[in-house]
Amino acid sequence: MKTQGIIFDFNGTMFYDGKIQEESWKTFLYKKIGREITNEEFHKYVHGCHAEVSFSYFLKNRLSKEEIDQLAEEKEVVYRKLCLSDKQQYRLADGLVEFLDYLKKQQIPFTIATASGLNNLKFFFENLDLGKWVNMEQVVYDNGLIPSKPEPDIYLKAAQNIGVSPSDCIVFEDAMSGIEAANRAGVSKIIGVASSLSKEQLRQIPDISMVIEDYRDVKNLINFIE
C-alpha cells in the first residue's frame, strides 16, 4: 500500500475563523476604500487568496512588495486582536485534536498549506499549540514567493515537504480557490469542510470526495483515509 499523506488548509479548515476574518477584512478595508465589501468579493478576492491578490483588487493600484507586506501586517494586527478577544471562536475545530493524535500515532505524514503569512503562522503555533502535531518547517505559507491559490504550487510544495507524491495525498479544504488548487495539483482526494461553504454547495463540486462539518466523526474519517 502506498504511503498516504494528509494536507490541511488552515483557516476555515482546522480553525473556523470565517467570522473573525470577515470582520477584520471589512473593518480594515472600510478604512482604506470607504465602502463595505460584498460577500461575493470576500469569497472571490479574499478567502484563500494571498494578500497581493486581495489588495490589488480592492485598492486598484500597482503595489510594491513592501507596500503589500505593510498593508497585510496592518490588517493582520486587527485580525489577531479579534482572535484573542473571542476565546470561544479561537480554538481548533471540534474533533480535530483527536484526529491529529491519530495521524501522529499512526505515523501518517501530514502538514499545512495556508495562505497566511509568517507572523500569523507563528501566532497560530503559539496560541493553538500546533507544534504538538505539526513540524512548522514543513508548513507551506505565504512567503511572497509561492503563487496564490488557485495555482497548485502550494499543494505541490506541501506534498514535497512531507515526502509524498501529490497523487497519494488527501487534502482538507473549505474554499473554492483551495479546492481548485488541490485539484490542479493532482491530489488523490479532496475532503470539503463546510465552514465557508455549506455542505450542499460542497456536494455539488465534482472534485469533492467527502464533505464534513467538523472532525468529530473520527472513526468515519479514519475509514475513509485508509
Buried (B, 14 or more C-beta within 10 A) or exposed (E): EEEBBBBBBBBBBBBBBBEBBBBBBBBBBEEEEEEEBEEEBBBBBBBBBBBBBBBBBBBEEEBEEEEBBEBBEEBBEBBBEBBEEBEEBBBBBEBBBEBBEBBEEEEBBBBBBBBBBEBBBEBBBEEBEBEEBBBBEBBBBBEEEBEBBBBBBBBBBBBEBBEBBBEBBBBBBBBBBBBBBBBBBBBBBBBBBBBBBEEEBBBEBEBBBBBBBBBBBBEEBBEBBE
